[in-house]
Amino acid sequence: MKRTGGAPLLAQVIGLVIVSLLAAHAISLIILFSLPPPPPEAYRLSEVAGALTRTGETPTIEGRPLVTRLRAGPPAPAPPNRRRGEFRERLAEQLNVPPRDIVIGEAAPVRLHRHKGPPPPGVRLRGRRFEDAMIFAPFEVAVRQPNGWLTVEPKPSFRWTSWQGRILLTLLLSVLAVAPLAWWFARRLSAPIVAFAGAAERLGRDPRAPPLSLPGSGEVQAAVAAFNGMQERLRRYVEDRTAMVGAIAHDLRTPLTRMRFRIEGAPEELRAKLAQDIDQMEAMVSAALGFVHDATHAAERTKLELASLVETVFDEAAETGADAAIEPGERIVIEGDPLALRRLVANLVDNAVKYGGRARGRVFRKGDHAIIEVDDDGPGIPAGEMERVFEPFFRGEPSRNRETGGAGLGLAVVRALARAHGGDVTLHNRPQGGLTARVSLPL
């Protein structure tokens, strides 16, 4: 079924960024216009005068320090007005210097305030009220000295005020407003990736898994189409190769049958050897056809109890006279093909009995996998052949005898069936001698 792709991923990301910026700015404007502006930092004339009598830092009444420095020249003077002129005259009066020796830099606003009560030192008293001049930051005031200009200005420092609180509130509200949208977009963006991972896992377990179908952007639809195309090509490739092997094995039966008839006229001593070779070739052909049948006929998978299935295989082997026993195991339920798993365990038991004299098995849980182990008492396998023994028709046992060498497909079938269930099989030489075949199947 063809699906129409949604908006391109690039357009979705740009849309998220634009919406987030608009939401953040809208919240900032709402807070800015709904709350009063922060109060300006004001300094009394008496505090400025006191700071100009020394160098260094001078704390004010409200804890905002003033910094005084000696410089070679005065700051650029602010445009003159009546209030700054009166502030300069009062400051000159307190410092006992001519007004021309005082320069007010920057466009510092100045106000006059009348207060009740006793005035601070150096403040002029008028009736029951005193007038105090206030200068607001930022400013720079300088007074002439014999060796230069003594300047005073507010010390820049961070202080927690209502304005910082408003900025923090704006940030918090912006995050709360954008977080649900970002979460929804992240889920929407990651959902196809999770679906692709699940589809790849299903493809590893079953090449005949149904095609992937996902809604989403044009990029997602293109990736889905590419994945489905890859899955179909892999399926055809595996089926074609398997069918080719099956056809070759099937066609070999005809010349083998003719050879069996033609050796009737051969000498007796030669006839026995030729018949033995023909029997071995026919066994290999039958094994190949069985391998192809298992690979091309997918059975329906059901939930099954693994320990019971393995115990059944071991019991059947013991009934035929083989030295096979299994340890009691825990109940583990997996989803799989019962016939395929029975053949997997039977091949391991047969190999253990044939090459190691006996088979000892166990089933247990390890993490999110079920483990089947089969031990034998054989000579083990050289490290260089641990992987080669899983190749079809490879036989580590050098004999060509059918009773010991086999057709070389037992472990290849085991690995194919284990991987078809999403698991795998490995071989390990035991320190005390013998070999352990370990099958891992996902729960």
Wavefront OBJ file of the C-alpha trace (Angstrom):
o trace
v 0.000 0.000 0.000
v 1.447 3.314 -1.056
v 1.500 6.058 1.545
v 1.713 9.731 0.899
v 4.656 11.309 2.667
v 4.129 14.114 5.147
v 5.999 17.385 5.372
v 9.766 17.096 4.796
v 11.831 16.623 7.930
v 13.733 19.868 7.299
v 10.451 21.803 7.162
v 9.313 20.195 10.434
v 12.550 21.160 12.207
v 12.352 24.737 10.915
v 8.709 24.903 12.000
v 9.615 23.717 15.508
v 12.358 26.347 15.794
v 10.054 29.140 14.617
v 7.229 28.112 16.941
v 9.640 27.851 19.885
v 11.083 31.318 19.223
v 7.631 32.853 18.840
v 6.428 31.236 22.074
v 9.497 32.399 24.003
v 9.223 35.965 22.708
v 5.476 36.081 23.348
v 5.993 35.062 26.968
v 8.793 37.612 27.349
v 6.608 40.414 25.984
v 3.683 39.447 28.220
v 5.877 39.551 31.321
v 7.601 42.753 30.183
v 4.350 44.678 29.696
v 2.452 43.210 32.637
v 5.055 43.909 35.355
v 6.510 47.283 36.416
v 10.049 48.114 35.301
v 12.876 47.545 37.777
v 13.761 50.532 39.971
v 16.944 52.366 38.933
v 20.063 52.297 41.105
v 20.191 55.665 42.878
v 23.124 57.106 44.852
v 22.946 60.050 47.276
v 25.077 63.095 46.774
v 26.555 62.557 50.218
v 27.621 59.000 49.237
v 29.338 60.292 46.087
v 31.054 63.030 48.067
v 32.236 60.556 50.684
v 33.646 58.259 47.994
v 35.603 61.144 46.424
v 37.543 61.685 49.626
v 39.398 58.358 49.251
v 40.429 55.781 46.649
v 39.237 52.198 46.399
v 35.766 50.859 47.225
v 33.254 52.721 49.371
v 30.077 50.872 50.428
v 26.803 52.768 50.283
v 23.790 52.532 52.575
v 22.112 49.918 50.336
v 25.278 47.856 49.907
v 26.113 48.962 46.355
v 29.789 49.974 46.433
v 31.298 52.944 44.632
v 34.791 52.646 43.126
v 37.181 55.597 43.144
v 40.264 55.763 40.893
v 42.876 58.355 40.036
v 43.115 59.015 36.310
v 45.132 61.334 34.099
v 42.146 63.054 32.499
v 38.452 63.686 33.177
v 35.635 61.747 31.500
v 33.693 63.214 28.609
v 31.211 65.663 30.194
v 27.494 64.999 29.955
v 25.257 67.567 28.257
v 24.575 70.379 30.775
v 21.139 70.851 32.357
v 19.777 72.535 35.467
v 19.662 69.496 37.727
v 23.157 68.307 36.844
v 24.426 71.822 37.346
v 22.828 72.037 40.804
v 24.186 68.572 41.667
v 27.685 69.715 40.662
v 27.383 72.901 42.723
v 26.235 71.047 45.838
v 28.988 68.457 45.390
v 31.578 71.254 45.000
v 30.187 72.885 48.168
v 30.596 69.654 50.161
v 34.069 68.975 48.778
v 35.072 72.651 49.160
v 36.318 72.937 45.556
v 35.297 75.215 42.688
v 32.430 73.799 40.528
v 34.680 74.021 37.452
v 36.907 71.326 39.018
v 34.041 68.787 38.916
v 32.969 66.942 35.770
v 29.879 64.681 35.486
v 30.396 62.117 32.759
v 27.760 60.243 30.754
v 24.111 61.316 30.641
v 23.482 60.489 34.291
v 19.977 61.598 35.428
v 19.779 63.639 38.634
v 16.754 64.251 40.892
v 16.019 66.226 44.030
v 14.134 64.553 46.879
v 12.744 66.111 50.052
v 12.641 63.989 53.193
v 11.455 64.479 56.773
v 13.665 63.913 59.780
v 17.279 64.724 60.551
v 19.418 65.106 57.460
v 22.549 63.016 56.800
v 25.901 64.796 57.226
v 26.470 67.483 54.585
v 22.811 67.621 53.448
v 21.079 71.013 53.371
v 18.076 71.461 55.730
v 15.077 73.547 54.585
v 12.433 73.944 57.264
v 11.230 70.601 58.517
v 12.466 68.839 55.367
v 15.904 68.304 53.893
v 16.752 68.164 50.251
v 19.030 65.445 48.967
v 20.233 65.176 45.395
v 20.249 61.686 43.842
v 22.259 60.544 40.843
v 21.319 57.357 38.964
v 23.623 54.728 37.500
v 25.440 54.504 35.234
v 27.461 57.632 35.894
v 31.027 58.842 36.324
v 31.911 61.896 38.440
v 35.446 63.325 38.531
v 37.098 66.001 40.675
v 40.391 67.674 39.806
v 43.392 66.785 41.950
v 46.960 68.128 41.853
v 48.172 64.882 40.253
v 45.196 64.105 38.019
v 41.440 63.478 38.229
v 39.791 61.434 40.971
v 36.799 59.623 39.440
v 33.985 57.688 41.111
v 31.510 55.265 39.490
v 29.314 52.357 40.569
v 31.077 49.025 40.814
v 29.586 46.574 38.294
v 28.455 43.513 40.207
v 25.724 40.899 40.065
v 22.924 41.337 42.580
v 19.712 39.354 42.783
v 16.925 41.826 42.062
v 13.352 41.599 40.901
v 14.529 42.058 37.323
v 16.719 38.942 37.454
v 13.727 37.125 38.916
v 11.598 38.197 35.972
v 14.223 36.977 33.496
v 14.356 33.628 35.282
v 10.551 33.458 35.270
v 10.521 34.185 31.548
v 13.006 31.406 30.907
v 11.067 28.939 33.046
v 7.740 29.725 31.404
v 9.304 29.513 27.947
v 10.722 26.074 28.745
v 7.370 24.891 30.103
v 5.563 26.194 27.041
v 7.967 24.688 24.494
v 8.761 21.402 26.318
v 5.532 19.565 25.308
v 6.029 20.556 21.688
v 9.685 19.499 21.763
v 8.758 16.200 23.454
v 6.089 15.489 20.833
v 8.475 16.334 18.009
v 11.270 14.175 19.492
v 8.873 11.233 19.793
v 7.717 11.776 16.222
v 11.319 11.967 15.013
v 12.533 8.898 16.927
v 9.518 6.663 16.201
v 10.687 5.727 12.663
v 14.168 4.920 13.983
v 12.702 2.574 16.603
v 10.480 1.012 13.933
v 13.473 0.482 11.630
v 15.399 -1.216 14.458
v 12.461 -3.547 15.121
v 12.087 -4.303 11.414
v 15.802 -5.101 11.110
v 15.505 -7.450 14.089
v 12.510 -9.204 12.526
v 14.348 -9.472 9.213
v 17.272 -11.183 10.978
v 14.899 -13.716 12.513
v 12.612 -14.235 9.532
v 13.517 -13.112 5.975
v 9.838 -13.574 5.072
v 8.680 -10.922 7.558
v 5.982 -8.609 6.170
v 7.150 -5.344 4.554
v 7.627 -2.320 6.754
v 4.841 0.276 6.664
v 5.303 3.648 8.367
v 3.642 7.059 8.041
v 5.893 10.074 8.160
v 7.847 12.616 6.184
v 9.130 12.176 2.660
v 12.544 11.145 3.995
v 10.954 8.436 6.152
v 8.924 7.149 3.199
v 12.063 6.988 1.063
v 13.882 5.031 3.789
v 10.912 2.646 4.170
v 10.859 2.007 0.428
v 14.617 1.350 0.404
v 14.351 -1.017 3.389
v 11.490 -2.991 1.826
v 13.386 -3.209 -1.448
v 16.477 -4.497 0.365
v 14.382 -7.078 2.244
v 12.800 -8.318 -0.967
v 16.171 -8.599 -2.720
v 17.640 -10.509 0.230
v 14.668 -12.867 0.278
v 14.943 -13.553 -3.445
v 18.700 -14.031 -3.185
v 18.390 -16.569 -0.357
v 15.542 -18.393 -2.054
v 17.363 -18.531 -5.402
v 20.559 -19.879 -3.837
v 18.643 -22.409 -1.766
v 16.567 -23.509 -4.736
v 19.734 -23.919 -6.806
v 21.302 -26.164 -4.158
v 18.086 -28.185 -3.939
v 17.884 -28.574 -7.710
v 21.500 -29.745 -7.944
v 21.016 -32.214 -5.092
v 17.815 -33.522 -6.673
v 19.375 -33.918 -10.103
v 22.312 -35.825 -8.659
v 20.035 -38.709 -7.688
v 19.541 -39.781 -11.317
v 23.233 -40.321 -12.180
v 23.771 -41.965 -8.799
v 20.985 -44.431 -9.573
v 22.549 -45.221 -12.970
v 25.925 -45.731 -11.343
v 24.398 -48.176 -8.857
v 23.077 -50.297 -11.751
v 26.317 -50.107 -13.713
v 28.555 -51.332 -10.892
v 26.771 -54.681 -10.940
v 29.228 -55.859 -13.554
v 32.303 -54.646 -11.668
v 34.590 -57.046 -9.739
v 33.375 -57.912 -6.244
v 36.181 -56.129 -4.368
v 35.660 -52.945 -6.448
v 31.860 -53.170 -6.287
v 31.795 -52.924 -2.464
v 33.922 -49.782 -2.448
v 31.896 -48.138 -5.198
v 28.623 -48.987 -3.443
v 29.936 -47.467 -0.227
v 30.864 -44.238 -2.053
v 27.477 -44.115 -3.762
v 25.676 -44.639 -0.437
v 27.658 -41.773 1.095
v 26.840 -39.497 -1.840
v 23.165 -40.368 -1.595
v 23.244 -39.587 2.138
v 24.776 -36.194 1.354
v 22.118 -35.528 -1.271
v 19.348 -36.457 1.170
v 20.869 -34.210 3.833
v 21.110 -31.345 1.343
v 17.494 -31.768 0.318
v 16.433 -31.815 3.975
v 18.444 -28.648 4.604
v 16.785 -26.935 1.631
v 13.346 -28.068 2.800
v 13.897 -26.605 6.264
v 15.188 -23.334 4.820
v 12.336 -22.816 2.375
v 9.318 -24.001 4.382
v 8.565 -21.609 7.215
v 6.330 -23.091 9.918
v 4.015 -21.125 12.157
v 5.674 -20.123 15.413
v 3.926 -20.610 18.729
v 4.715 -20.167 22.401
v 6.423 -23.246 23.819
v 8.135 -24.359 27.011
v 11.783 -24.830 26.035
v 12.993 -27.067 28.873
v 10.248 -29.639 28.213
v 11.067 -29.725 24.491
v 14.788 -30.279 25.165
v 14.055 -32.962 27.782
v 11.892 -34.819 25.252
v 14.726 -34.911 22.706
v 17.195 -36.192 25.321
v 14.744 -38.854 26.527
v 14.191 -40.092 22.957
v 17.956 -40.305 22.404
v 18.379 -42.257 25.664
v 15.624 -44.689 24.643
v 17.595 -45.586 21.510
v 20.591 -46.562 23.657
v 22.578 -43.297 23.499
v 24.325 -42.010 26.627
v 22.238 -38.822 26.922
v 20.977 -37.075 30.052
v 19.747 -33.586 30.910
v 19.868 -31.601 34.147
v 16.574 -30.327 35.625
v 15.929 -26.822 34.298
v 13.677 -23.871 34.994
v 10.493 -23.207 33.057
v 11.279 -20.890 30.142
v 8.654 -19.911 27.560
v 9.758 -18.671 24.147
v 8.115 -18.181 20.755
v 9.410 -20.515 18.049
v 8.903 -23.358 15.633
v 8.647 -26.592 17.693
v 9.747 -28.906 14.858
v 12.725 -26.717 13.942
v 13.872 -26.443 17.564
v 13.511 -30.218 18.042
v 15.753 -30.772 15.040
v 18.246 -28.198 16.378
v 18.548 -30.008 19.720
v 18.549 -33.454 18.080
v 21.488 -32.495 15.854
v 23.474 -31.289 18.873
v 22.716 -34.481 20.801
v 23.633 -36.661 17.813
v 26.954 -34.839 17.359
v 27.765 -35.104 21.072
v 27.043 -38.850 21.144
v 28.761 -39.555 17.821
v 31.970 -37.606 18.418
v 32.097 -37.356 22.216
v 30.604 -40.606 23.438
v 27.875 -39.012 25.545
v 25.631 -35.926 25.738
v 24.845 -33.876 28.845
v 22.419 -30.956 28.501
v 20.970 -28.082 30.475
v 18.537 -25.211 29.898
v 18.695 -21.928 31.817
v 17.924 -18.219 31.555
v 20.656 -15.585 31.098
v 19.495 -11.980 30.848
v 16.882 -11.726 28.124
v 17.956 -14.974 26.439
v 17.276 -18.673 26.949
v 20.428 -20.832 26.833
v 20.693 -24.470 25.723
v 24.020 -26.198 26.429
v 25.087 -29.675 25.308
v 28.406 -31.133 26.584
v 30.354 -34.124 25.301
v 33.556 -35.942 26.274
v 35.191 -35.879 22.852
v 38.572 -34.463 21.821
v 37.167 -30.990 21.190
v 37.775 -28.844 18.118
v 40.968 -26.929 17.213
v 40.577 -23.159 17.645
v 41.120 -22.587 13.921
v 38.115 -24.754 13.017
v 35.574 -23.325 15.506
v 33.831 -21.367 12.753
v 34.574 -23.664 9.823
v 32.591 -26.532 11.353
v 29.424 -24.494 10.759
v 30.059 -24.402 7.011
v 27.868 -26.793 4.989
v 29.577 -30.100 4.131
v 32.662 -29.315 6.243
v 33.670 -32.284 8.383
v 36.305 -31.903 11.039
v 36.492 -35.673 11.535
v 38.933 -36.882 8.850
v 37.265 -40.219 8.235
v 35.055 -40.574 5.184
v 33.009 -43.264 6.908
v 29.320 -42.410 7.082
v 29.056 -43.635 10.632
v 31.690 -41.208 11.925
v 32.213 -38.485 9.335
v 28.579 -37.662 8.546
v 27.436 -35.377 5.745
v 28.733 -32.197 7.343
v 25.367 -30.428 7.570
v 24.429 -30.997 11.228
v 25.974 -27.846 12.705
v 25.100 -25.790 9.609
v 21.448 -26.676 10.200
v 21.772 -25.856 13.918
v 23.169 -22.380 13.189
v 20.596 -21.695 10.455
v 17.703 -22.644 12.752
v 19.121 -20.684 15.719
v 19.628 -17.549 13.655
v 16.181 -17.918 12.111
v 14.867 -17.565 15.683
v 16.973 -14.455 16.323
v 19.655 -16.336 18.257
v 22.974 -18.014 17.534
v 25.132 -21.008 18.418
v 28.760 -21.117 19.555
v 31.213 -23.888 20.434
v 33.601 -23.907 23.411
v 36.309 -26.383 24.367
v 35.885 -27.468 27.994
v 38.941 -27.178 30.305
v 38.421 -30.745 31.559
v 38.096 -32.070 28.004
v 35.269 -32.246 25.551
v 33.142 -29.650 23.823
v 30.198 -27.445 24.828
v 27.677 -26.343 22.207
v 25.781 -23.259 23.452
v 22.584 -22.043 21.770
v 21.222 -18.605 22.700
v 17.582 -17.798 21.871
v 15.820 -14.488 22.668
v 12.985 -14.750 25.147
l 1 2 3 4 5 6 7 8 9 10 11 12 13 14 15 16 17 18 19 20 21 22 23 24 25 26 27 28 29 30 31 32 33 34 35 36 37 38 39 40 41 42 43 44 45 46 47 48 49 50 51 52 53 54 55 56 57 58 59 60 61 62 63 64 65 66 67 68 69 70 71 72 73 74 75 76 77 78 79 80 81 82 83 84 85 86 87 88 89 90 91 92 93 94 95 96 97 98 99 100 101 102 103 104 105 106 107 108 109 110 111 112 113 114 115 116 117 118 119 120 121 122 123 124 125 126 127 128 129 130 131 132 133 134 135 136 137 138 139 140 141 142 143 144 145 146 147 148 149 150 151 152 153 154 155 156 157 158 159 160 161 162 163 164 165 166 167 168 169 170 171 172 173 174 175 176 177 178 179 180 181 182 183 184 185 186 187 188 189 190 191 192 193 194 195 196 197 198 199 200 201 202 203 204 205 206 207 208 209 210 211 212 213 214 215 216 217 218 219 220 221 222 223 224 225 226 227 228 229 230 231 232 233 234 235 236 237 238 239 240 241 242 243 244 245 246 247 248 249 250 251 252 253 254 255 256 257 258 259 260 261 262 263 264 265 266 267 268 269 270 271 272 273 274 275 276 277 278 279 280 281 282 283 284 285 286 287 288 289 290 291 292 293 294 295 296 297 298 299 300 301 302 303 304 305 306 307 308 309 310 311 312 313 314 315 316 317 318 319 320 321 322 323 324 325 326 327 328 329 330 331 332 333 334 335 336 337 338 339 340 341 342 343 344 345 346 347 348 349 350 351 352 353 354 355 356 357 358 359 360 361 362 363 364 365 366 367 368 369 370 371 372 373 374 375 376 377 378 379 380 381 382 383 384 385 386 387 388 389 390 391 392 393 394 395 396 397 398 399 400 401 402 403 404 405 406 407 408 409 410 411 412 413 414 415 416 417 418 419 420 421 422 423 424 425 426 427 428 429 430 431 432 433 434 435 436 437 438 439 440 441 442 443
